[in-house]
Amino acid sequence: MKKLRLLILVLCVTLTAGATDHQKTAAMSDAAAKPDADSLLRLGRKFVRTNPDTAIIVFNDAIQLTDSNSLTRAAIYRQMSNAYSFKEDFLQAVDINTRAISIRNQNSMDSANMAEMAVLYYNNAINYQNSSNYLAAIRSVEQAFPLFEKTENDYFLSIAYDLAATLCQKVGSTYLAQRYALNELALCEKMGDTIGISYTYDLLAAICETTGQFSQQLIWQKKSLELRIMMDDIVRVAQSYNNIGNTYVNEAQGILVNSPSGINVNPKGYNENQKRANQKSDTALMYLKEALRLKMGFNEAQARQTEFTVSETFETKKYWRQNLLVGTLNNIALAYNGINADSCAFYGWKAAEYYKLLHDDYGYVSALITICDGGGKKGLRGRSQKDMIEEIIRISDKNANASFVHLKQIAYTKLAIIYYDNGDYKNAYLFYRESFRLKDSLTNESSIRELALMESRYEFDKQHTTDSINHYHETLRIETEHQNELLRNKVHTRVMLSIAILFILIGVIMFFFYKTTKENEENKLRNKALETERSLLRTQMNPHFIFNALNSVQSFIVSNNAQDAVRFLSKFAKLMRMILNNSMVQSVTLSNEMQSLGLYLDLERARFGNKFDYKIDIDDSVEEDLVSVPPMLVQPFIENAIIHGLMHKTTDDGLITIKINENDENSLICQITDNGVGRKAAAELEKNNERKHKSVGMQLTRDRLRDLNSEANAQMSCTITDLEDEAGNALGTQVTIIIPIVGESNEA
């Protein structure tokens, strides 16, 4: 009965899998003659790629014929996992692969078993990558490293390093990505794998591109080019020329984007930047045109080595030469933008023509935008710029793909400018408004992606940091035990000398114990103060403030307000530098502290759209440059006043007043007054707010004041007063802090 079931199964398999007549006959013969696990494994492997559903059925039958911990079952699980991968059920593939790993862990760790386990971990990494779980993919491929090393399989180890570098690049761990890529490079050099070396150079260049290190990126790309010229690999030489040209184009665009034109800079400074950008573009054109020349000489077989490795549509088969050349043509048009309008239009239209043949709407729209930007009126070929932009919008509307949103936003902006120049202010306003709406949606989407990336990077770095700390603690424990052993031997030797020396030794030990105890107490106080300072630093410029500040910079840039963006970023950088400098000292001058507070308030005013103003009033009797205070003691209360007091006001007349007077020779009185809604109203408004602002800065400041009281034997304090009028209506809040004077400043 069982043999009959297998025969029927084989018949169904061969009819649906598209196998050859010879394969069908051999499969049926094997399964009917040997209905065991090995024959079913061989049968299932024939259909993993062509008919994975049938392969899974065969593998399930094979599993029933194996022991729970047999290596045959592990081999079946591996092939079944491959079948699920071809079905794109990646999580199920991981689950099946993990079962195979579990079985192999329970068997002897010979070379063959370790090699199989390494492949299983690598396959899991691929499946995790395909399901976008990059952190799990990294952890899985890292488990394959030691197994490939023990089996001395340098080739597969280099492939594993390549995957790890690519994954680390995706999660933003640039350092690890570079480290793994360099490991791959070392292995390729050891094996003499020149093709692998050239591809590793390209990988290192791509990692540099993610951080904007164009100079280093060019170094790796030119190394790759030299190697490919030496190998006389004309196909990959053309790829290198194209890659280098693209990098020079990116460098030129980066120079213009970062150009300080319009911000109190003389025309000469701007012209210098334009000149540098033009030089980069000229170099880019040299490499791109050489890439184009080489590609134009390719036959179809050579073209398919570069352009058709993933998929082949009808268009790419029919227009293979156009698909080979279109990317380079478009890049040349971009390089000519701003240099030569006629050439920009010529190459732009040629790229647009090819994109249209290939039914590549995104490429076609991108080429039209390049023509509108740099092709000049002559380059429009008799069409009006308005007509071309409307065509861009029509094509973008036709495509639901999110990648077209950015192109449509650019088109709306250009159309609004055309209407404005023609005096049609109503339509100009409508298209500007639509452009800003799309820009906001892109900004929000980008922020969400960046936040997710930051979270992934944090989790990944935290795991690696934990591993490093554990290793450090283990090393420290071993060293401590060794030192303790030496100390015990030394004490024992001294005790054996004589009774007289023993008494002296006891006295020395007692004195040492007393001194050590006293030093330990002092160290505890210092450590506590240091930890409080560090916690305060982390709290003061918390990730929310940094994130919001950078969003504000992005908003200024998006709205073409480059001047405000640069000013904002300059103040932000200066504040960060001051905070980092002050975090390393116990005290700063009062003038230094007030300067950092002023920068912080300026940034908060800009971030909240000038919703409030501030005033700092220091009594003439206080010598700001001579009096020293603990750094960052007042900022948490100002932040609290802004978030909980002023931001709930419905009007834009918020005011924060900081007044400092001399209390006595050891302290100052600092009063922080705001005209916000008051603590009661703020608490009521925030009661149902799920994202409540947790201000731990005030508690940390109280802790610091308490520690300073203990050290200076003084009475430092902090009191909060609700301000009300005669009718009991809230007028704001006043915080009074007694700030200790800590002597001369020790700032750097």
C-alpha distance (Angstrom), angle and dihedral (degrees) to the residues before:
residue distance angle dihedral
M1 . . .
K2 3.80 . .
K3 3.80 91.1 .
L4 3.81 90.3 51.6
R5 3.85 91.0 50.9
L6 3.80 90.3 52.1
L7 3.80 91.6 48.8
I8 3.82 91.4 52.0
L9 3.82 90.6 46.5
V10 3.79 92.3 51.7
L11 3.79 90.5 49.1
C12 3.84 91.2 52.8
V13 3.78 91.2 46.3
T14 3.74 96.0 51.9
L15 3.80 93.1 46.2
T16 3.85 93.0 53.7
A17 3.79 103.0 34.9
G18 3.79 99.5 63.0
A19 3.81 94.1 -126.5
T20 3.80 123.3 160.9
D21 3.81 120.7 -94.3
H22 3.77 89.4 -109.3
Q23 3.84 91.6 53.1
K24 3.80 91.7 47.9
T25 3.80 92.7 51.1
A26 3.81 93.8 45.7
A27 3.82 92.6 46.3
M28 3.81 93.9 50.5
S29 3.79 91.3 44.8
D30 3.82 93.8 50.3
A31 3.81 95.4 45.4
A32 3.81 94.0 45.7
A33 3.79 94.6 45.5
K34 3.82 97.3 40.1
P35 3.79 111.5 27.4
D36 3.80 92.3 179.9
A37 3.82 134.4 118.4
D38 3.81 95.4 -96.6
S39 3.81 94.3 53.5
L40 3.81 91.5 47.4
L41 3.81 89.5 48.7
R42 3.81 90.3 54.2
L43 3.80 90.0 46.6
G44 3.82 94.8 49.1
R45 3.81 93.1 48.9
K46 3.82 89.6 62.1
F47 3.80 90.7 63.2
V48 3.84 102.7 37.7
R49 3.81 92.3 102.7
T50 3.79 102.7 27.3
N51 3.82 100.3 40.7
P52 3.82 112.3 6.6
D53 3.81 94.3 173.3
T54 3.80 90.8 59.8
A55 3.80 91.1 44.5
I56 3.82 90.2 55.0
I57 3.82 90.9 52.6
V58 3.82 90.5 52.0
F59 3.81 92.6 46.7
N60 3.82 92.0 50.6
D61 3.82 89.2 55.1
A62 3.80 90.2 47.4
I63 3.82 91.8 52.3
Q64 3.82 90.0 58.4
L65 3.81 88.4 62.2
T66 3.83 96.5 53.9
D67 3.80 137.0 77.7
S68 3.80 117.3 -106.3
N69 3.81 94.3 -111.2
S70 3.79 101.5 32.0
L71 3.80 121.2 127.5
T72 3.81 88.2 -130.6
R73 3.81 89.4 63.4
A74 3.82 89.1 49.4
A75 3.82 89.6 52.8
I76 3.83 90.4 49.4
Y77 3.82 90.7 50.2
R78 3.79 90.6 52.3
Q79 3.82 92.7 53.5
M80 3.82 91.4 43.8
S81 3.81 89.0 52.8
N82 3.82 88.6 53.2
A83 3.79 89.6 52.9
Y84 3.81 91.4 52.5
S85 3.81 88.6 49.4
F86 3.81 90.8 55.8
K87 3.82 86.9 50.5
E88 3.85 86.3 53.0
D89 3.82 89.9 -122.4
F90 3.79 90.4 134.2
L91 3.81 99.0 166.6
Q92 3.80 91.4 54.1
A93 3.80 88.5 47.4
V94 3.82 89.5 55.0
D95 3.80 91.5 48.8
I96 3.83 92.8 51.7
N97 3.81 92.0 44.7
T98 3.81 90.5 51.2
R99 3.82 89.4 55.7
A100 3.80 88.9 55.4
I101 3.82 90.3 50.2
S102 3.81 90.5 50.7
I103 3.82 91.7 53.3
R104 3.81 93.4 47.4
N105 3.81 90.9 49.7
Q106 3.80 88.6 61.1
N107 3.82 92.9 54.2
S108 3.77 130.2 73.5
M109 3.78 114.6 -71.5
D110 3.78 100.2 -123.7
S111 3.79 122.2 152.9
A112 3.81 95.4 -93.7
N113 3.81 93.1 50.0
M114 3.81 92.6 48.5
A115 3.81 90.8 49.5
E116 3.82 90.6 52.9
M117 3.82 91.7 48.0
A118 3.80 90.8 50.7
V119 3.81 90.4 54.0
L120 3.83 90.6 47.9
Y121 3.80 92.0 53.2
Y122 3.82 89.8 46.9
N123 3.83 91.4 50.1
N124 3.81 89.9 50.2
A125 3.80 88.8 53.2
I126 3.82 90.2 53.2
N127 3.82 91.3 49.4
Y128 3.81 91.9 48.2
Q129 3.80 89.1 49.2
N130 3.80 91.4 51.5
S131 3.82 89.2 52.2
S132 3.87 89.9 49.3
N133 3.84 92.9 -115.5
Y134 3.80 93.0 133.0
L135 3.81 97.6 166.3
A136 3.80 92.3 55.3
A137 3.81 88.7 45.6
I138 3.81 91.1 54.6
R139 3.81 92.6 48.8
S140 3.80 90.4 49.2
V141 3.81 97.1 49.0
E142 3.82 90.1 46.1
Q143 3.82 87.9 59.0
A144 3.80 88.2 57.3
F145 3.84 93.7 55.8
P146 3.85 99.4 77.3
L147 3.81 91.9 42.8
F148 3.81 93.0 53.2
E149 3.83 88.2 46.1
K150 3.83 93.5 51.7
T151 3.80 91.6 49.1
E152 3.85 88.9 46.4
N153 3.80 91.4 -128.4
D154 3.79 98.7 153.9
Y155 3.80 94.8 170.4
F156 3.80 95.7 57.0
L157 3.81 90.4 39.4
S158 3.83 89.5 56.8
I159 3.81 89.7 50.5
A160 3.82 89.7 50.3
Y161 3.82 90.7 50.8
D162 3.81 89.2 50.1
L163 3.82 90.9 53.7
A164 3.82 92.1 46.0
A165 3.82 91.8 50.6
T166 3.80 91.5 50.0
L167 3.82 92.0 48.8
C168 3.81 93.7 47.3
Q169 3.80 89.0 50.9
K170 3.81 89.3 54.7
V171 3.83 93.3 54.1
G172 3.82 92.5 44.8
S173 3.83 97.8 -109.3
T174 3.79 93.1 136.6
Y175 3.81 95.6 167.4
L176 3.83 93.2 55.9
A177 3.80 91.1 42.7
Q178 3.81 90.3 55.3
R179 3.82 91.8 44.8
Y180 3.81 93.3 52.6
A181 3.82 92.0 44.0
L182 3.82 90.2 51.9
N183 3.83 89.1 49.7
E184 3.79 88.3 52.8
L185 3.81 90.0 48.9
A186 3.82 91.5 52.1
L187 3.82 91.2 51.7
C188 3.82 93.3 47.1
E189 3.81 89.6 50.8
K190 3.83 90.1 48.3
M191 3.84 90.6 52.0
G192 3.81 93.1 41.8
D193 3.82 89.5 -123.0
T194 3.81 99.5 159.9
I195 3.81 93.9 176.5
G196 3.80 89.7 51.3
I197 3.81 90.4 48.0
S198 3.81 91.5 53.1
Y199 3.82 92.2 49.2
T200 3.82 90.4 48.0
Y201 3.81 88.9 53.5
D202 3.82 87.4 54.2
L203 3.82 90.3 49.2
L204 3.81 91.8 51.6
A205 3.80 88.8 48.5
A206 3.81 91.0 51.8
I207 3.82 90.2 51.4
C208 3.81 89.7 52.5
E209 3.82 89.9 50.7
T210 3.82 91.5 59.4
T211 3.82 89.3 59.8
G212 3.82 96.0 40.8
Q213 3.83 93.3 -112.3
F214 3.79 93.8 146.2
S215 3.81 95.8 161.5
Q216 3.81 92.7 55.3
Q217 3.81 89.8 41.4
L218 3.82 89.5 57.7
I219 3.82 91.0 49.9
W220 3.82 91.7 57.3
Q221 3.82 92.9 42.4
K222 3.80 92.6 51.0
K223 3.82 90.5 48.9
S224 3.79 87.7 54.1
L225 3.81 90.9 48.6
E226 3.83 92.4 50.8
L227 3.80 91.1 51.1
R228 3.81 93.4 48.3
I229 3.81 91.7 48.6
M230 3.80 88.2 51.3
M231 3.85 89.6 51.3
D232 3.83 89.5 46.6
D233 3.82 87.8 -129.6
I234 3.80 98.0 158.2
V235 3.82 94.5 -178.9
R236 3.78 94.3 56.0
V237 3.82 91.7 38.7
A238 3.80 87.4 61.9
Q239 3.81 89.3 49.5
S240 3.81 90.4 52.8
Y241 3.81 92.8 49.1
N242 3.81 89.3 51.1
N243 3.84 92.6 47.6
I244 3.81 93.3 49.1
G245 3.80 91.2 47.6
N246 3.81 90.8 52.2
T247 3.81 91.1 51.4
Y248 3.81 91.7 52.9
V249 3.83 89.2 49.7
N250 3.82 89.2 52.2
E251 3.82 90.2 48.5
A252 3.81 91.1 52.1
Q253 3.81 92.3 49.2
G254 3.81 90.2 46.6
I255 3.81 91.4 54.5
L256 3.82 91.8 52.5
V257 3.82 94.2 44.0
N258 3.81 91.6 51.0
S259 3.80 93.2 41.7
P260 3.84 110.4 125.3
S261 3.80 92.5 -140.3
G262 3.76 114.3 146.8
I263 3.80 94.3 25.6
N264 3.81 103.9 99.1
V265 3.79 92.1 -66.5
N266 3.78 123.0 138.3
P267 3.83 118.6 -118.0
K268 3.78 90.8 -108.7
G269 3.81 91.4 64.4
Y270 3.79 91.3 51.7
N271 3.80 92.4 46.1
E272 3.80 89.5 53.1
N273 3.81 90.5 55.1
Q274 3.81 91.1 46.7
K275 3.79 89.4 49.8
R276 3.82 92.0 51.4
A277 3.80 90.8 47.5
N278 3.83 90.8 50.6
Q279 3.81 90.4 51.0
K280 3.82 90.2 52.8
S281 3.82 90.1 48.3
D282 3.82 91.3 50.4
T283 3.80 90.1 52.6
A284 3.81 90.3 46.8
L285 3.81 90.3 53.3
M286 3.80 91.2 52.0
Y287 3.82 91.9 56.3
L288 3.82 96.0 38.6
K289 3.80 93.8 50.1
E290 3.79 89.9 50.0
A291 3.81 89.0 51.4
L292 3.82 89.1 49.8
R293 3.81 91.9 49.3
L294 3.80 92.2 52.0
K295 3.80 93.9 45.0
M296 3.78 92.1 51.1
G297 3.81 87.9 61.6
F298 3.83 94.6 52.7
N299 3.78 121.8 111.5
E300 3.81 120.7 -140.6
A301 3.81 93.7 -92.4
Q302 3.81 91.6 54.0
A303 3.80 91.5 46.1
R304 3.78 91.5 54.4
Q305 3.81 90.3 57.4
T306 3.80 88.9 67.8
E307 3.78 111.7 22.1
F308 3.81 109.0 30.1
T309 3.79 106.9 45.1
V310 3.83 96.9 111.8
S311 3.80 108.7 37.6
E312 3.77 140.8 -14.0
T313 3.79 121.6 -143.8
F314 3.77 124.3 -173.4
E315 3.79 89.7 -101.0
T316 3.82 94.9 52.1
K317 3.79 90.5 49.4
K318 3.80 93.1 48.5
Y319 3.80 98.1 38.7
W320 3.80 99.5 31.5
R321 3.81 94.0 143.3
Q322 3.82 92.5 51.2
N323 3.80 90.0 49.6
L324 3.79 89.7 49.9
L325 3.81 94.2 52.8
V326 3.82 104.7 32.0
G327 3.81 97.7 83.9
T328 3.80 93.8 51.0
L329 3.82 91.4 45.3
N330 3.79 90.7 53.4
N331 3.82 91.5 48.1
I332 3.81 90.8 51.5
A333 3.81 89.3 52.1
L334 3.82 89.4 52.2
A335 3.82 90.5 49.9
Y336 3.82 90.8 52.5
N337 3.83 91.9 50.5
G338 3.79 106.6 116.4
I339 3.82 93.2 8.3
N340 3.82 108.3 64.6
A341 3.82 119.9 5.9
D342 3.82 95.2 -167.2
S343 3.81 93.6 51.9
C344 3.79 91.7 43.6
A345 3.82 89.7 53.9
F346 3.82 93.8 44.4
Y347 3.80 95.8 53.3
G348 3.81 92.4 35.7
W349 3.82 92.9 56.1
K350 3.80 91.4 44.8
A351 3.83 89.7 53.0
A352 3.83 90.8 45.2
E353 3.81 90.6 51.7
Y354 3.82 91.8 51.7
Y355 3.81 93.2 45.2
K356 3.81 88.7 53.1
L357 3.81 91.9 52.2
L358 3.80 89.2 50.7
H359 3.83 92.1 48.3
D360 3.81 88.3 -123.2
D361 3.82 101.5 151.0
Y362 3.81 94.5 177.7
G363 3.80 93.3 53.5
Y364 3.81 91.3 44.1
V365 3.82 93.1 51.9
S366 3.83 91.2 45.6
A367 3.81 90.2 52.6
L368 3.83 91.5 49.8
I369 3.81 90.4 52.0
T370 3.82 90.3 51.2
I371 3.82 89.7 51.1
C372 3.81 91.8 49.5
D373 3.81 90.7 48.9
G374 3.78 101.4 45.6
G375 3.81 109.6 7.6
G376 3.80 98.1 83.3
K377 3.82 125.1 -145.3
K378 3.78 92.4 -63.2
G379 3.79 90.8 54.4
L380 3.81 92.4 59.6
R381 3.83 88.4 76.2
G382 3.79 95.7 -134.0
R383 3.78 95.0 -46.1
S384 3.77 122.4 117.1
Q385 3.78 118.4 -115.4
K386 3.81 88.1 -123.7
D387 3.82 91.5 58.0
M388 3.80 92.2 49.6
I389 3.79 92.7 48.5
E390 3.81 91.0 48.9
E391 3.81 88.2 52.5
I392 3.81 89.2 52.0
I393 3.81 89.6 52.6
R394 3.83 92.8 47.5
I395 3.81 92.5 51.9
S396 3.81 92.0 45.1
D397 3.82 91.1 50.4
K398 3.79 89.6 51.4
N399 3.82 91.1 57.7
A400 3.80 118.4 68.8
N401 3.79 91.1 -164.6
A402 3.81 111.7 122.4
S403 3.82 91.0 -135.2
F404 3.82 89.2 73.6
V405 3.82 92.8 61.4
H406 3.81 92.4 80.0
L407 3.82 92.1 48.8
K408 3.81 91.4 49.1
Q409 3.81 91.0 49.2
I410 3.83 90.0 54.6
A411 3.82 89.9 48.7
Y412 3.83 92.7 50.7
T413 3.82 90.2 51.7
K414 3.80 92.4 50.8
L415 3.81 91.6 46.6
A416 3.80 91.0 50.4
I417 3.82 89.9 53.2
I418 3.82 91.0 51.1
Y419 3.83 91.8 51.2
Y420 3.80 90.7 46.5
D421 3.82 92.7 51.0
N422 3.83 88.8 50.3
G423 3.82 92.0 51.7
D424 3.83 94.7 -110.9
Y425 3.81 93.7 131.9
K426 3.80 95.1 166.4
N427 3.80 94.5 59.8
A428 3.81 90.0 38.8
Y429 3.80 89.0 56.8
L430 3.82 93.0 46.2
F431 3.80 93.9 51.3
Y432 3.81 92.9 42.8
R433 3.78 88.6 52.8
E434 3.81 91.9 49.8
S435 3.80 89.8 47.3
F436 3.80 91.4 53.0
R437 3.81 90.5 48.0
L438 3.79 91.7 54.7
K439 3.79 90.6 43.7
D440 3.82 90.2 53.6
S441 3.80 90.9 49.9
L442 3.81 90.2 50.9
T443 3.80 90.8 47.5
N444 3.79 92.4 50.6
E445 3.80 92.1 47.1
S446 3.80 90.7 47.9
S447 3.81 91.0 48.9
I448 3.79 91.7 51.0
R449 3.80 91.2 49.9
E450 3.81 91.4 46.4
L451 3.81 91.4 49.2
A452 3.81 91.3 49.9
L453 3.79 89.6 48.5
M454 3.81 91.4 49.3
E455 3.80 90.5 50.4
S456 3.80 91.3 48.8
R457 3.79 91.0 47.2
Y458 3.80 91.0 48.8
E459 3.82 93.1 50.8
F460 3.79 91.9 46.6
D461 3.81 95.3 46.8
K462 3.81 90.2 44.6
Q463 3.80 90.8 56.6
H464 3.80 92.3 49.8
T465 3.79 91.0 45.7
T466 3.80 90.5 51.7
D467 3.80 90.5 52.4
S468 3.82 90.4 50.7
I469 3.81 92.3 48.7
N470 3.81 91.8 50.1
H471 3.79 89.9 51.5
Y472 3.81 90.4 48.7
H473 3.82 92.7 50.6
E474 3.79 91.8 49.2
T475 3.80 90.9 51.0
L476 3.79 90.6 47.1
R477 3.82 91.4 50.1
I478 3.81 92.6 53.0
E479 3.80 91.8 46.8
T480 3.82 91.2 48.6
E481 3.81 91.9 51.4
H482 3.80 89.9 50.2
Q483 3.79 91.9 50.1
N484 3.80 91.5 47.5
E485 3.79 90.4 52.2
L486 3.78 91.3 52.2
L487 3.79 90.7 48.5
R488 3.82 92.7 51.1
N489 3.81 91.4 51.2
K490 3.76 91.3 48.9
V491 3.83 93.4 50.3
H492 3.79 91.3 46.7
T493 3.82 91.5 52.8
R494 3.79 92.1 50.2
V495 3.80 93.0 47.7
M496 3.82 89.6 55.7
L497 3.81 94.1 54.4
S498 3.76 99.1 76.5
I499 3.78 145.6 -50.8
A500 3.77 92.1 -106.0
I501 3.80 92.2 54.8
L502 3.80 88.1 45.5
F503 3.82 91.9 60.4
I504 3.77 90.4 48.1
L505 3.80 90.0 48.2
I506 3.81 91.4 50.4
G507 3.79 89.7 52.7
V508 3.78 90.9 49.2
I509 3.81 91.3 48.2
M510 3.78 91.8 49.6
F511 3.78 91.0 50.0
F512 3.80 90.6 45.9
F513 3.81 90.8 48.7
Y514 3.81 91.3 51.0
K515 3.78 92.0 47.6
T516 3.82 92.5 45.7
T517 3.80 91.9 49.3
K518 3.77 91.3 51.1
E519 3.81 91.9 47.2
N520 3.80 90.5 47.9
E521 3.80 90.7 54.4
E522 3.78 90.7 49.3
N523 3.80 90.5 46.8
K524 3.80 90.5 51.6
L525 3.80 90.4 53.1
R526 3.80 91.3 47.1
N527 3.79 92.3 46.2
K528 3.77 91.4 48.7
A529 3.81 91.3 50.1
L530 3.80 90.5 46.5
E531 3.80 92.3 48.9
T532 3.79 90.4 48.8
E533 3.81 89.7 50.7
R534 3.79 91.5 49.5
S535 3.78 93.1 46.2
L536 3.77 88.6 49.4
L537 3.79 91.3 51.1
R538 3.79 91.4 51.3
T539 3.80 90.4 46.9
Q540 3.81 97.7 44.6
M541 3.74 100.1 58.1
N542 3.78 92.9 28.4
P543 3.81 122.7 -178.7
H544 3.83 90.9 -102.4
F545 3.81 91.5 59.9
I546 3.80 93.8 44.7
F547 3.81 91.8 45.8
N548 3.83 92.3 47.9
A549 3.79 91.4 45.5
L550 3.80 92.3 52.4
N551 3.81 89.4 46.4
S552 3.79 87.7 53.9
V553 3.81 89.8 53.0
Q554 3.78 89.3 48.9
S555 3.80 90.5 49.2
F556 3.82 91.3 52.0
I557 3.80 91.1 49.6
V558 3.82 93.7 46.5
S559 3.80 90.7 50.9
N560 3.84 88.6 52.2
N561 3.83 89.3 -114.3
A562 3.81 93.4 136.8
Q563 3.80 94.6 158.2
D564 3.80 94.7 56.2
A565 3.80 90.7 42.9
V566 3.81 93.0 54.1
R567 3.81 92.3 45.5
F568 3.77 91.3 48.7
L569 3.81 92.3 47.3
S570 3.81 91.6 46.6
K571 3.82 91.4 54.4
F572 3.78 90.8 44.0
A573 3.84 91.6 52.6
K574 3.80 91.8 46.6
L575 3.81 91.7 50.1
M576 3.80 92.2 48.8
R577 3.82 90.6 49.8
M578 3.81 91.5 50.2
I579 3.81 92.2 47.9
L580 3.80 92.7 49.8
N581 3.82 91.6 47.1
N582 3.81 92.9 47.2
S583 3.81 92.1 47.9
M584 3.81 89.3 67.6
V585 3.82 96.3 56.4
Q586 3.79 134.7 62.0
S587 3.80 96.0 -135.9
V588 3.79 142.2 16.6
T589 3.78 134.1 -170.0
L590 3.79 117.2 -87.3
S591 3.80 89.9 -119.0
N592 3.81 90.3 55.1
E593 3.81 90.8 49.4
M594 3.81 92.4 49.2
Q595 3.81 90.8 48.5
S596 3.82 91.7 55.2
L597 3.83 90.2 46.5
G598 3.80 90.0 51.4
L599 3.81 91.4 51.9
Y600 3.81 90.8 48.1
L601 3.83 92.0 50.3
D602 3.82 91.7 47.0
L603 3.81 90.4 53.4
E604 3.82 92.6 47.4
R605 3.81 90.9 48.6
A606 3.81 90.7 52.1
R607 3.81 92.5 44.8
F608 3.82 92.6 52.1
G609 3.81 95.1 44.0
N610 3.84 97.6 -104.4
K611 3.79 90.6 -62.1
F612 3.80 90.0 152.1
D613 3.79 142.3 22.5
Y614 3.79 132.1 -147.1
K615 3.80 140.9 -151.0
I616 3.81 129.5 -160.3
D617 3.82 114.7 -157.7
I618 3.83 118.1 -175.6
D619 3.79 118.3 -176.9
D620 3.80 115.1 -115.7
S621 3.80 90.7 -123.4
V622 3.80 90.8 64.9
E623 3.81 112.7 87.3
E624 3.79 101.1 -146.8
D625 3.80 97.2 -168.4
L626 3.80 94.2 48.9
V627 3.79 103.1 39.6
S628 3.82 115.1 82.8
V629 3.79 126.2 -158.0
P630 3.82 136.4 176.2
P631 3.84 109.1 -83.3
M632 3.83 123.6 -108.0
L633 3.79 95.6 9.0
V634 3.81 97.7 131.1
Q635 3.82 102.7 37.8
P636 3.85 97.6 83.0
F637 3.81 91.0 58.5
I638 3.82 91.2 49.8
E639 3.79 90.8 49.7
N640 3.81 89.1 49.3
A641 3.81 90.8 51.5
I642 3.83 92.1 51.1
I643 3.81 97.7 45.1
H644 3.80 100.0 39.2
G645 3.79 102.1 25.2
L646 3.78 114.6 30.3
M647 3.80 101.6 27.8
H648 3.82 91.3 63.0
K649 3.81 92.0 56.6
T650 3.78 115.5 107.3
T651 3.81 92.3 -148.7
D652 3.82 131.1 64.6
D653 3.83 96.4 -127.5
G654 3.82 96.4 98.8
L655 3.79 116.0 148.8
I656 3.79 133.9 -172.3
T657 3.78 118.2 -167.0
I658 3.81 121.8 -164.9
K659 3.80 113.0 -166.9
I660 3.81 123.3 -179.0
N661 3.82 124.7 -169.5
E662 3.77 134.0 168.4
N663 3.81 113.4 -97.6
D664 3.78 100.7 179.6
E665 3.77 136.2 -42.0
N666 3.82 92.0 -72.0
S667 3.82 103.0 43.4
L668 3.79 148.3 26.8
I669 3.82 131.5 -139.0
C670 3.80 114.2 -128.1
Q671 3.81 118.8 -171.6
I672 3.82 119.3 -168.5
T673 3.81 111.8 -168.1
D674 3.79 127.4 -178.9
N675 3.81 131.3 179.7
G676 3.81 93.3 -141.5
V677 3.80 129.7 132.8
G678 3.80 94.3 -79.8
R679 3.79 131.5 -115.0
K680 3.81 96.8 -78.0
A681 3.79 94.9 52.0
A682 3.83 91.9 43.3
A683 3.80 91.0 51.8
E684 3.80 91.0 49.9
L685 3.81 92.5 48.7
E686 3.81 92.8 48.7
K687 3.81 96.4 42.7
N688 3.81 94.2 97.5
N689 3.76 96.6 30.3
E690 3.81 108.0 117.7
R691 3.81 93.4 -159.9
K692 3.77 98.5 56.4
H693 3.78 118.3 179.5
K694 3.80 106.7 -116.6
S695 3.80 106.8 -153.9
V696 3.78 107.9 -163.7
G697 3.79 91.6 158.8
M698 3.85 93.7 86.6
Q699 3.80 92.1 52.4
L700 3.81 90.5 48.1
T701 3.80 89.8 50.6
R702 3.82 91.0 51.8
D703 3.81 88.3 51.1
R704 3.78 90.3 51.7
L705 3.80 91.4 49.1
R706 3.80 90.0 50.5
D707 3.83 91.3 50.9
L708 3.80 91.0 47.3
N709 3.82 89.5 50.4
S710 3.78 88.8 53.7
E711 3.80 93.5 49.4
A712 3.81 98.9 41.0
N713 3.83 97.0 33.3
A714 3.79 88.5 -128.9
Q715 3.78 136.0 131.7
M716 3.80 106.6 -114.0
S717 3.80 117.5 168.9
C718 3.80 148.2 168.6
T719 3.82 124.8 -144.0
I720 3.82 130.7 179.8
T721 3.81 121.8 -151.7
D722 3.82 126.9 -168.7
L723 3.82 109.5 -137.8
E724 3.83 115.6 -141.5
D725 3.80 137.6 168.3
E726 3.80 124.1 -126.0
A727 3.81 91.3 -84.0
G728 3.81 91.7 55.1
N729 3.82 95.1 -106.9
A730 3.80 115.7 147.9
L731 3.81 115.4 -104.4
G732 3.80 96.6 176.2
T733 3.79 138.7 -84.2
Q734 3.80 134.4 -67.9
V735 3.81 124.3 -157.3
T736 3.80 118.7 -165.1
I737 3.79 117.5 -163.4
I738 3.77 127.7 -176.5
I739 3.83 102.1 -144.8
P740 3.79 117.1 -159.5
I741 3.79 119.3 -130.6
V742 3.78 104.2 -132.2
G743 3.78 99.6 -166.7
E744 3.78 127.5 -110.6
S745 3.79 117.1 4.5
N746 3.79 116.1 -104.4
E747 3.79 95.3 -167.3
A748 3.79 116.6 138.0
